[in-house]
Amino acid sequence: MQLYGITMRFPKSEVYGLTSQMRRAAVAIPSNIAEGYVRKHRKEYAQFVNIAFASGAELETQLEISKKLRYVTDSDYFAIISLLGEVMRMLNKLSKVLSSGN
């Protein structure tokens, strides 16, 4: 994961701060999708997709903070935010599909 490489360059003082939070948020996205899917109920799956979306929003905020603190370069920031934007659009679409009942 590209995010792990970027956070490895964060200051050691952030190991239990932003580094840990960002990694957890990034891992929570696919983990929640998987957990919701195995529940076998559409409503539960939709709820876990929404939780995954919220983790994406958390990560977006943490990326903004990291950029303001100059822990990430502009190129790394835009690369990750672009990937995250794509994931968020997919999650948004999946959430709408699951909620519509189609």
Summary of the structure (lengths in Angstrom):
residues: 102
radius of gyration: 14.8
end to end distance: 32.8
largest distance: 47.9
contacts: 283
relative contact order: 0.15
helix: 82%
strand: 0%
